[in-house]
């Protein structure tokens, strides 16, 4: 009936819980099935099991997300220090070049005087 049509064109935003509840509602319709209690029991057990798995997956995801964030923070810190040391080296090289040129100019001036 209507529920089968809804399930056939299920939009992406409809979650598993909604689908299971729609199926359960179909089973609750009088005269649909003699095994209604067994089907309801199986559906509820499935929902409970999937809910437990979802909690486990969420906890695992959170753990790996935290590890990934920590790794990213460490990498950013190391990369920042590396780039800063490169800049310092470049500045020191420029400063020593400037000092050398200044010394050469001073020596040239001294020779002229």
Secondary structure as UniProt FT lines:
FT   HELIX           2..8
FT   TURN            12..13
FT   HELIX           16..28
FT   TURN            30..31
FT   TURN            34..35
FT   HELIX           36..112
//
